[in-house]
Amino acid sequence: MVGSRALFLAIFVFAIAFQSSMVHANFQKAMYFNWGAHHSSILGNGDDLRLVLDQTSGSGIQSKRAFLFGSIEMLIKLVPGNSAGTVTAYYLSSTGAKHDEIDFEFLGNSTGEPYTVHTNIYTQGQGNREQQFKLWFDPTTNYHNYTIHWNPTEIVWYVDSVPIRVFKNYESEGITYPNKQGMRVYSSLWNADNWATRGGLVKIDWTSAPFVANYRRFRARACKWDGPVSITQCALPIRANWWTSPVYQQLSFRQQGQLKWVRDNYMIYNLMQFP
């Protein structure tokens, strides 16, 4: 009985301490420019960000901390007008040759054409798990929410709370899954006119520069990566690890319907060789 109470107390104390490790921050507190800082800026109280691309440079930002599991979200207003050849990237990534990575990439297009949303996932350095979509709205006129939800069971890409893609954990079938490396949050605006628009056929029109992507309300409601110990700690099915709750282990019936709607109407292609 004493041993049981001691175990319960240890778990309770751990849960309280672990709860405090969750991050709910803004650009100013949680991120920094890793390139192109000379013409980009964090605005207001740190909740707004402006990334710029011109002929001298693009720009990028990254989180100060790495995370393992949770929900990462940003509100983004993409480059308006003729954005052909530009890419606005928003992704999670670890480092090294066998890195893990979860990608949103927004491929610019000629004025009046829809943006292409390119998604991909790398595990242990291996990618080629691409899916591409068109958006059902103009992403340049208002801010829209782009969220990556990542837990031990599945990864879900959301656009305005609508799931557009799911990558499930099939480790039991020999398929690698990103659950052993902490990943930082990155976003960048850069020149990719060698491949981004119609396979590189449409180049950037520099007379339209500077190109600007605006961001608002970065949130990382996620588990801080503190080294290998986090592999176990961040996956524990305790209250502090809300992402491990059964409700997040699969999409609801309504969300499954939304996912099918996106796939049926807006998917461009799917390179995945398994569900």
GUFIDO-455378 format. One record per atom (N, C-alpha, C): residue in three letters; x, z, y negated. Coordinates in steps of 0.001 Angstrom, whole numbers, padded with zeros to 6 digits, always signed. Layout:
BEGIN
ALAXZY/...
***
This chain:
BEGIN
MET+000836+000000+001208/MET+000000+000000+000000/MET+000871+000000-001260/VAL+001899+000884-001246/VAL+002805+000937-002402/VAL+003505-000401-002589/GLY+003937-000970-001458/GLY+004600-002273-001534/GLY+003692-003340-002088/SER+002416-003298-001705/SER+001454-004295-002193/SER+001244-004151-003692/ARG+001131-002861-004158/ARG+000952-002641-005605/ARG+002177-003104-006379/ALA+003353-002864-005832/ALA+004594-003277-006507/ALA+004664-004798-006596/LEU+004240-005468-005518/LEU+004256-006927-005526/LEU+003270-007467-006543/PHE+002075-006857-006575/PHE+001062-007293-007542/PHE+001564-007111-008970/LEU+002174-005935-009228/LEU+002691-005654-010570/LEU+003783-006641-010954/ALA+004642-006969-010006/ALA+005725-007915-010292/ALA+005168-009278-010648/ILE+004149-009706-009894/ILE+003537-011012-010171/ILE+002844-010992-011526/PHE+002153-009863-011827/PHE+001448-009751-013099/PHE+002414-009809-014278/VAL+003490-009045-014186/VAL+004491-009031-015259/VAL+005125-010407-015415/PHE+005423-011040-014273/PHE+006014-012376-014325/PHE+005071-013352-015000/ALA+003775-013258-014669/ALA+002794-014174-015249/ALA+002704-014008-016758/ILE+002715-012748-017231/ILE+002651-012504-018671/ILE+003891-013060-019361/ALA+005056-012793-018773/ALA+006302-013292-019361/ALA+006344-014801-019339/PHE+005845-015371-018257/PHE+005899-016820-018110/PHE+004947-017506-019071/GLN+003799-016847-019343/GLN+002846-017400-020295/GLN+003509-017627-021647/SER+004384-016689-022048/SER+005020-016795-023359/SER+006011-017948-023429/SER+006371-018537-022279/SER+007325-019637-022293/SER+006662-020972-022584/MET+005335-020999-022643/MET+004651-022252-022923/MET+004845-022647-024379/VAL+004941-023935-024634/VAL+005265-024447-025962/VAL+004051-025111-026589/HIS+003761-024732-027811/HIS+002674-025350-028568/HIS+003212-025530-029978/ALA+003907-026645-030212/ALA+004714-026783-031419/ALA+004415-028080-032149/ASN+005168-028324-033234/ASN+005024-029570-033974/ASN+006374-030282-034019/PHE+006408-031421-034730/PHE+007637-032212-034774/PHE+008794-031425-035372/GLN+008533-030713-036464/GLN+009592-030005-037170/GLN+010232-028929-036300/LYS+009414-028214-035556/LYS+009917-027107-034759/LYS+010506-027551-033428/ALA+009934-028606-032849/ALA+010229-028909-031447/ALA+011060-030161-031219/MET+011278-030989-032263/MET+011942-032273-032047/MET+013008-032523-033109/TYR+013853-033531-032843/TYR+014839-033947-033839/TYR+015123-035432-033651/PHE+015623-036066-034711/PHE+015950-037489-034651/PHE+017241-037685-033859/ASN+017202-038574-032895/ASN+018424-038890-032151/ASN+019026-040227-032572/TRP+018330-041002-033391/TRP+018903-042183-034030/TRP+017947-042670-035115/GLY+018504-043378-036099/GLY+017703-043955-037165/GLY+017119-042954-038136/ALA+017714-041772-038243/ALA+017148-040737-039114/ALA+017198-041127-040584/HIS+018074-042066-040941/HIS+018258-042409-042355/HIS+017024-043039-042972/HIS+016136-043608-042159/HIS+014936-044190-042753/HIS+013647-043791-042027/SER+013689-042637-041392/SER+012487-042070-040790/SER+012337-040648-041295/SER+011168-040044-041077/SER+010969-038731-041683/SER+009888-037940-040971/ILE+010040-036612-041025/ILE+009008-035671-040621/ILE+008344-035182-041902/LEU+007029-035221-041946/LEU+006306-035010-043187/LEU+005433-033761-043128/GLY+004916-033393-044312/GLY+003975-032291-044414/GLY+004563-030993-043912/ASN+003816-030301-043097/ASN+004258-029037-042525/ASN+004939-029230-041180/GLY+005380-030455-040916/GLY+006041-030754-039661/GLY+005121-031349-038619/ASP+003859-031574-038981/ASP+002892-032125-038033/ASP+002824-033650-038065/ASP+003499-034281-039040/ASP+003437-035739-039182/ASP+004832-036339-039088/LEU+004891-037529-038505/LEU+006161-038208-038272/LEU+006001-039681-038614/ARG+007072-040251-039159/ARG+007098-041678-039503/ARG+008361-042275-038903/LEU+008196-043222-037975/LEU+009317-043973-037425/LEU+009321-045369-038027/VAL+010525-045878-038314/VAL+010679-047145-039027/VAL+011641-048056-038274/LEU+011313-049344-038271/LEU+012196-050386-037749/LEU+012380-051447-038817/ASP+013646-051739-039151/ASP+013954-052892-040001/ASP+015184-053583-039420/GLN+015772-054526-040145/GLN+016893-055294-039602/GLN+018162-054474-039440/THR+018205-053295-040065/THR+019391-052452-039911/THR+019313-051568-038672/SER+018098-051112-038333/SER+017987-050141-037233/SER+016539-049843-036916/GLY+016330-049397-035697/GLY+015079-048752-035346/GLY+015250-047254-035539/SER+014439-046462-034846/SER+014554-045017-034970/SER+013929-044341-033766/GLY+014383-043114-033525/GLY+013868-042394-032371/GLY+013968-040894-032563/ILE+013168-040182-031778/ILE+013097-038731-031849/ILE+013017-038172-030432/GLN+013504-036948-030240/GLN+013409-036334-028922/GLN+013168-034843-029048/SER+012611-034252-028012/SER+012335-032814-028028/SER+013621-032025-027827/LYS+013656-030848-028399/LYS+014810-029968-028244/LYS+014878-029388-026840/ARG+013730-029234-026212/ARG+013668-028639-024883/ARG+013196-029658-023867/ALA+013496-029376-022615/ALA+012961-030138-021493/ALA+011838-029319-020851/PHE+010969-030015-020133/PHE+009803-029393-019529/PHE+009658-029840-018076/LEU+008940-029036-017322/LEU+008558-029408-015963/LEU+007094-029037-015780/PHE+006238-030052-015813/PHE+004785-029934-015659/PHE+004111-029454-016949/GLY+002879-029904-017105/GLY+002085-029545-018262/GLY+001427-030768-018861/SER+001080-030654-020141/SER+000380-031723-020840/SER+001117-032019-022146/ILE+001527-033261-022301/ILE+002248-033699-023505/ILE+001359-034693-024237/GLU+001104-034445-025510/GLU+000219-035359-026235/GLU+000736-035646-027633/MET+000393-036841-028117/MET+000670-037231-029491/MET-000481-038083-029996/LEU-000743-037954-031283/LEU-001615-038908-031960/LEU-000716-039957-032602/ILE-000987-041236-032306/ILE-000129-042312-032798/ILE-000993-043389-033449/LYS-000528-043876-034601/LYS-001100-045067-035236/LYS-000013-046128-035199/LEU-000238-047157-034400/LEU+000803-048135-034119/LEU+001032-049099-035273/VAL+002131-049837-035179/VAL+002546-050782-036219/VAL+001435-051810-036453/PRO+000954-051952-037681/PRO-000123-052914-037962/PRO+000410-054313-038216/GLY-000519-055262-038331/GLY-000160-056631-038674/GLY+000588-057335-037565/ASN+001520-058205-037941/ASN+002297-058966-036967/ASN+003426-058085-036438/SER+003173-057448-035305/SER+004138-056525-034710/SER+004866-057157-033530/ALA+004761-058470-033378/ALA+005377-059156-032237/ALA+006862-058825-032140/GLY+007313-058531-030926/GLY+008714-058234-030681/GLY+009088-056775-030809/THR+008202-055972-031391/THR+008479-054540-031536/THR+007919-053778-030328/VAL+008538-052652-030042/VAL+008018-051741-029025/VAL+008019-050330-029598/THR+006875-049672-029474/THR+006779-048252-029774/THR+006734-047535-028431/ALA+007760-046767-028142/ALA+007871-046102-026843/ALA+007582-044617-026986/TYR+006923-044065-025993/TYR+006593-042645-025941/TYR+006683-042243-024474/TYR+007629-041379-024149/TYR+007899-041147-022733/TYR+008573-039804-022495/LEU+008586-039402-021240/LEU+009332-038240-020777/LEU+010478-038739-019918/SER+011638-038094-020015/SER+012768-038535-019201/SER+013775-037413-019014/SER+014345-037364-017814/SER+015527-036555-017567/SER+016745-037444-017820/THR+017932-036990-017456/THR+019145-037762-017707/THR+019863-038042-016391/GLY+020831-038956-016451/GLY+021638-039256-015282/GLY+021169-040491-014534/ALA+021992-040940-013609/ALA+021703-042169-012864/ALA+020448-042034-012017/LYS+020152-040828-011550/LYS+018966-040613-010715/LYS+017894-039860-011508/HIS+017662-040362-012706/HIS+016728-039681-013599/HIS+015281-039940-013200/ASP+014400-039055-013648/ASP+012957-039249-013581/ASP+012460-039653-014960/GLU+011344-040393-014997/GLU+010832-040864-016286/GLU+009363-041233-016146/ILE+008575-040921-017181/ILE+007156-041286-017244/ILE+006937-041976-018582/ASP+006489-043224-018557/ASP+006486-044072-019756/ASP+005108-044484-020242/PHE+004947-044425-021565/PHE+004005-045226-022337/PHE+004870-046147-023208/GLU+004652-047464-023176/GLU+005306-048374-024113/GLU+004249-049307-024675/PHE+004212-049416-026003/PHE+003211-050229-026678/PHE+003901-051487-027198/LEU+003553-052623-026611/LEU+004220-053885-026909/LEU+003461-054609-028014/GLY+004156-054834-029135/GLY+003524-055475-030276/GLY+003113-056908-029994/ASN+002286-057449-030881/ASN+001823-058823-030709/ASN+001536-059441-032059/SER+001221-060723-032039/SER+000917-061422-033281/SER-000364-060874-033886/THR-000516-061041-035179/THR-001682-060530-035885/THR-002963-060985-035217/GLY-003837-060026-034976/GLY-005120-060334-034371/GLY-005143-060264-032863/GLU-003976-060215-032229/GLU-003905-060110-030770/GLU-003836-058634-030368/PRO-004387-058304-029208/PRO-004363-056892-028795/PRO-002974-056438-028366/TYR-002703-055167-028578/TYR-001482-054558-028060/TYR-001532-054519-026528/THR-000358-054598-025921/THR-000224-054363-024488/THR+000337-052961-024273/VAL-000306-052187-023398/VAL+000185-050861-023032/VAL+000902-050988-021700/HIS+002207-050757-021724/HIS+003043-050861-020538/HIS+003318-049450-020030/THR+002990-049170-018771/THR+003291-047869-018177/THR+004232-048060-016999/ASN+005076-047064-016795/ASN+006006-047117-015669/ASN+006388-045688-015300/ILE+006919-045532-014107/ILE+007416-044242-013664/ILE+008681-044447-012855/TYR+009685-043646-013144/TYR+010936-043648-012390/TYR+011049-042322-011642/THR+011473-042394-010395/THR+011817-041195-009634/THR+013170-041426-008990/GLN+014079-040476-009220/GLN+015438-040581-008685/GLN+016093-041918-009068/GLY+015828-042369-010295/GLY+016445-043584-010813/GLY+015765-044871-010414/GLN+014710-044809-009611/GLN+014030-046007-009149/GLN+012726-046210-009917/GLY+012570-047414-010494/GLY+011359-047748-011245/GLY+010514-048770-010508/ASN+010215-049884-011188/ASN+009393-050954-010616/ASN+008043-050450-010129/ARG+007462-049544-010909/ARG+006122-049036-010613/ARG+005251-049251-011843/GLU+005277-050461-012331/GLU+004643-050790-013604/GLU+003148-051069-013453/GLN+002427-050696-014477/GLN+001052-051151-014675/GLN+000900-051445-016160/GLN+000218-052556-016469/GLN-000008-052926-017862/GLN-001504-053055-018134/PHE-001862-052736-019397/PHE-003257-052752-019815/PHE-003363-053304-021234/LYS-004541-053797-021572/LYS-004916-054033-022953/LYS-005746-052848-023419/LEU-005695-052548-024704/LEU-006525-051494-025253/LEU-007885-052053-025662/TRP-008889-051214-025669/TRP-010261-051621-025995/TRP-010607-051324-027448/PHE-009579-051091-028268/PHE-009760-050807-029685/PHE-008505-051270-030416/ASP-008556-051306-031728/ASP-007390-051629-032543/ASP-006594-050340-032773/PRO-005407-050214-032182/PRO-004644-048961-032280/PRO-003868-048814-033573/THR-004058-049752-034517/THR-003279-049731-035753/THR-004059-049200-036951/THR-005384-049042-036802/THR-006192-048648-037959/THR-006414-047147-038040/ASN-006341-046468-036878/ASN-006541-045028-036841/ASN-005593-044396-035824/TYR-005482-043084-035889/TYR-004708-042352-034893/TYR-005516-042235-033597/HIS-004820-042419-032474/HIS-005441-042244-031166/HIS-004549-041334-030323/ASN-005198-040602-029426/ASN-004511-039613-028618/ASN-003967-040230-027339/TYR-002661-040084-027124/TYR-001999-040560-025901/TYR-001379-039344-025223/THR-001865-039047-024030/THR-001476-037824-023330/THR-000915-038147-021954/ILE+000172-037472-021610/ILE+000719-037509-020250/ILE+000474-036140-019637/HIS-000340-036109-018594/HIS-000598-034859-017877/HIS+000132-034925-016539/TRP+000950-033921-016286/TRP+001895-033956-015164/TRP+001872-032614-014456/ASN+001548-032624-013184/ASN+001562-031392-012405/ASN+002090-031668-010999/PRO+002183-030690-010131/PRO+002762-030938-008811/PRO+001960-031907-007943/THR+000707-032158-008321/THR-000173-032991-007500/THR-000249-034436-007982/GLU-000292-034631-009300/GLU-000463-035985-009824/GLU-000036-036066-011285/ILE+000191-037299-011721/ILE+000454-037618-013128/ILE-000685-038507-013599/VAL-001226-038200-014773/VAL-002311-039001-015333/VAL-001944-039403-016759/TRP-002073-040687-017046/TRP-001922-041218-018400/TRP-003312-041298-019018/TYR-003485-040667-020184/TYR-004778-040670-020864/TYR-004665-041376-022214/VAL-005715-042113-022570/VAL-005866-042671-023908/VAL-007192-042155-024455/ASP-007129-041342-025501/ASP-008337-040710-026041/ASP-009157-040040-024944/SER-008485-039298-024084/SER-009093-038539-022980/SER-009642-039402-021858/VAL-009437-040719-021923/VAL-009852-041621-020848/VAL-008638-041886-019949/PRO-008712-041587-018667/PRO-007573-041851-017787/PRO-007411-043345-017547/ILE-006185-043847-017743/ILE-005943-045268-017487/ILE-005082-045478-016242/ARG-004400-044417-015796/ARG-003539-044559-014629/ARG-003323-043195-013980/VAL-003211-043201-012657/VAL-002903-041995-011890/VAL-001765-042303-010919/PHE-000788-041413-010846/PHE+000285-041499-009858/PHE+000272-040195-009081/LYS-000102-040263-007814/LYS-000253-039065-006997/LYS+001042-038727-006259/ASN+001134-037478-005872/ASN+002285-037000-005108/ASN+002095-037362-003637/TYR+002886-038334-003167/TYR+002861-038751-001767/TYR+004202-038451-001098/GLU+004818-037339-001479/GLU+006089-036974-000851/GLU+005960-036840+000664/SER+004814-036408+001121/SER+004611-036250+002568/SER+004695-037578+003312/GLU+004570-038684+002542/GLU+004664-040022+003136/GLU+005994-040695+002796/GLY+006934-039904+002293/GLY+008269-040431+002022/GLY+008435-041090+000672/ILE+007479-040893-000222/ILE+007538-041489-001560/ILE+007980-040405-002541/THR+009037-040659-003290/THR+009566-039641-004196/THR+008600-039368-005342/TYR+008667-038138-005845/TYR+007780-037686-006912/TYR+008616-036856-007894/PRO+008351-036978-009208/PRO+009159-036249-010192/PRO+008748-034776-010301/ASN+009373-033928-009504/ASN+009040-032509-009543/ASN+010254-031593-009440/LYS+011431-032150-009653/LYS+012643-031334-009516/LYS+013611-031497-010677/GLN+013203-032224-011730/GLN+014060-032397-012899/GLN+013238-032166-014168/GLY+013787-031349-015062/GLY+013148-031188-016354/GLY+013278-032460-017173/MET+012250-032765-017953/MET+012261-033973-018774/MET+011980-033626-020229/ARG+012738-034249-021117/ARG+012472-034131-022545/ARG+011458-035186-022970/VAL+010877-034966-024146/VAL+009912-035902-024719/VAL+010647-036792-025713/TYR+010421-038095-025624/TYR+011065-039055-026518/TYR+010013-039982-027130/SER+010309-040467-028320/SER+009542-041575-028877/SER+010465-042381-029767/SER+010239-043689-029786/SER+011115-044562-030579/SER+010373-045831-030968/LEU+010865-046470-032000/LEU+010386-047775-032460/LEU+011598-048672-032540/TRP+011581-049804-031796/TRP+012803-050584-031676/TRP+012535-052072-031470/ASN+013588-052841-031641/ASN+013549-054299-031492/ASN+013690-054662-030021/ALA+012624-055210-029448/ALA+012643-055640-028048/ALA+012152-057077-027932/ASP+012513-057907-028936/ASP+011939-059255-028923/ASP+012565-060170-027884/ASN+013519-059652-027101/ASN+014035-060445-025981/ASN+013114-060381-024768/TRP+012082-059475-024794/TRP+011176-059401-023644/TRP+009750-058937-023972/ALA+009539-058291-025101/ALA+008295-057548-025302/ALA+007053-058429-025434/THR+007133-059504-026197/THR+005946-060296-026502/THR+006034-061659-025819/ARG+005121-061851-024874/ARG+005097-063084-024073/ARG+006461-063345-023427/GLY+007016-062298-022873/GLY+008281-062437-022154/GLY+009450-062808-023027/GLY+009378-062509-024313/GLY+010468-062811-025234/GLY+010305-064122-025980/LEU+009193-064834-025763/LEU+008976-066111-026439/LEU+008658-065935-027919/VAL+008033-064809-028280/VAL+007672-064558-029673/VAL+008645-063535-030256/LYS+009365-063927-031277/LYS+010385-063078-031890/LYS+009822-062297-033072/ILE+010572-061289-033494/ILE+010173-060497-034655/ILE+010224-061347-035919/ASP+009196-061259-036731/ASP+009170-061873-038056/ASP+009654-060828-039057/TRP+010915-060904-039413/TRP+011505-059870-040255/TRP+010978-059880-041684/THR+010254-060939-042055/THR+009641-060923-043388/THR+008526-059884-043462/SER+008056-059410-042293/SER+007017-058373-042259/SER+007599-056964-042248/ALA+008924-056868-042181/ALA+009569-055549-042135/ALA+009453-054850-043495/PRO+009539-053516-043549/PRO+009770-052617-042414/PRO+008502-052412-041579/PHE+008708-052211-040289/PHE+007625-051889-039379/PHE+007550-050367-039265/VAL+006340-049841-039304/VAL+006163-048383-039344/VAL+005141-047945-038300/ALA+005520-046951-037512/ALA+004592-046265-036607/ALA+004430-044834-037104/ASN+003199-044380-037197/ASN+002908-043045-037702/ASN+002401-042142-036576/TYR+002843-040890-036624/TYR+002509-039918-035586/TYR+001924-038662-036219/ARG+001113-037995-035429/ARG+000515-036753-035889/ARG+000279-035850-034687/ARG+000462-034580-034866/ARG+000091-033539-033895/ARG+000736-033714-032520/PHE+002044-033556-032490/PHE+002733-033457-031206/PHE+002435-032105-030579/ARG+002034-032126-029304/ARG+001759-030889-028588/ARG+002386-030960-027200/ALA+003121-029927-026846/ALA+003681-029810-025502/ALA+003175-028509-024902/ARG+002033-028560-024274/ARG+001489-027389-023583/ARG+002044-027440-022170/ALA+003275-027025-022048/ALA+004031-027312-020834/ALA+004970-026170-020488/CYS+005521-026259-019289/CYS+006429-025245-018773/CYS+007866-025572-019191/LYS+008527-024642-019853/LYS+009907-024872-020260/LYS+010815-024981-019038/TRP+011716-025936-019101/TRP+012711-026113-018038/TRP+013872-025166-018296/ASP+014132-024284-017334/ASP+015236-023334-017435/ASP+016196-023483-016264/GLY+016370-024717-015813/GLY+017259-024961-014692/GLY+016516-024950-013363/PRO+017257-025000-012246/PRO+016645-025123-010918/PRO+015589-024068-010603/VAL+015686-022873-011205/VAL+014683-021852-010940/VAL+013290-022310-011353/SER+013217-023233-012309/SER+011925-023727-012787/SER+011197-024569-011749/ILE+011924-025130-010805/ILE+011289-025943-009766/ILE+010230-025129-009037/THR+010533-023871-008788/THR+009568-022975-008151/THR+008633-022346-009170/GLN+009205-021823-010263/GLN+008407-021078-011231/GLN+007302-021927-011865/CYS+007612-023156-012231/CYS+006637-023997-012920/CYS+005551-024528-011986/ALA+005755-024404-010684/ALA+004782-024898-009713/ALA+003948-023789-009096/LEU+004249-022535-009442/LEU+003497-021427-008857/LEU+002022-021509-009240/PRO+001116-021329-008299/PRO-000318-021383-008601/PRO-000815-020069-009196/ILE-000330-019769-010408/ILE-000740-018564-011123/ILE-001470-018973-012399/ARG-002158-018017-012993/ARG-002994-018326-014153/ARG-002186-018921-015304/ALA-000966-018417-015510/ALA-000132-018941-016598/ALA+000148-020431-016419/ASN+000276-020851-015184/ASN+000505-022276-014892/ASN-000839-022982-014751/TRP-001533-023122-015856/TRP-002900-023645-015827/TRP-002986-025027-015201/TRP-001892-025806-015286/TRP-001888-027176-014752/TRP-001967-027208-013229/THR-001740-026060-012569/THR-001839-026002-011107/THR-003253-025678-010635/SER-004161-025430-011563/SER-005539-025118-011204/SER-006164-026265-010408/PRO-007032-025961-009439/PRO-007677-027027-008650/PRO-008368-028087-009485/VAL-008840-027726-010679/VAL-009551-028702-011504/VAL-008641-029842-011957/TYR-007324-029591-011949/TYR-006373-030617-012375/TYR-005701-031325-011196/GLN-006158-031072-009995/GLN-005532-031686-008829/GLN-006091-033067-008513/GLN-007229-033388-009095/GLN-007765-034736-008975/GLN-008756-034974-010100/LEU-009008-036238-010396/LEU-009946-036578-011453/LEU-011357-036178-011054/SER-012156-035817-012055/SER-013568-035561-011810/SER-014285-036871-011483/PHE-015508-036771-011015/PHE-016289-037970-010704/PHE-016432-038856-011940/ARG-016679-038234-013082/ARG-016802-038986-014332/ARG-015494-039674-014696/GLN-014382-038960-014551/GLN-013078-039544-014872/GLN-012734-040691-013917/GLN-013112-040554-012662/GLN-012880-041653-011726/GLN-013634-042899-012152/GLY-014844-042716-012675/GLY-015605-043850-013201/GLY-014934-044477-014408/GLN-014374-043628-015302/GLN-013659-044148-016467/GLN-012425-044933-016038/LEU-011688-044402-015070/LEU-010494-045081-014568/LEU-010852-046446-014001/LYS-011923-046522-013221/LYS-012351-047805-012643/LYS-012735-048786-013743/TRP-013403-048292-014780/TRP-013796-049153-015900/TRP-012568-049759-016576/VAL-011549-048942-016796/VAL-010320-049446-017407/VAL-009652-050473-016502/ARG-009518-050154-015231/ARG-008856-051063-014292/ARG-009616-052380-014156/ASP-010934-052311-014127/ASP-011739-053523-013947/ASP-011729-054421-015172/ASN-011602-053821-016354/ASN-011780-054591-017585/ASN-010516-054805-018411/TYR-009507-053937-018243/TYR-008373-053982-019153/TYR-007007-054016-018481/MET-006959-053918-017155/MET-005663-054008-016485/MET-005158-055437-016503/ILE-003853-055605-016831/ILE-003207-056921-016832/ILE-002541-057171-015492/TYR-001748-056221-015050/TYR-001147-056346-013716/TYR-000749-054983-013186/ASN-000477-054935-011878/ASN-000168-053692-011183/ASN+000909-053981-010145/LEU+002114-053414-010348/LEU+003199-053611-009413/LEU+003269-052551-008326/MET+002367-051567-008387/MET+002393-050497-007395/MET+002075-051043-006014/GLN+002826-050607-005036/GLN+002640-051066-003671/GLN+001887-050022-002822/PHE+001414-048948-003475/PHE+000678-047906-002755/PHE-000294-047299-003752/PRO-001289-046542-003276/PRO-002321-046009-004189/PRO-001732-045175-005321/
***
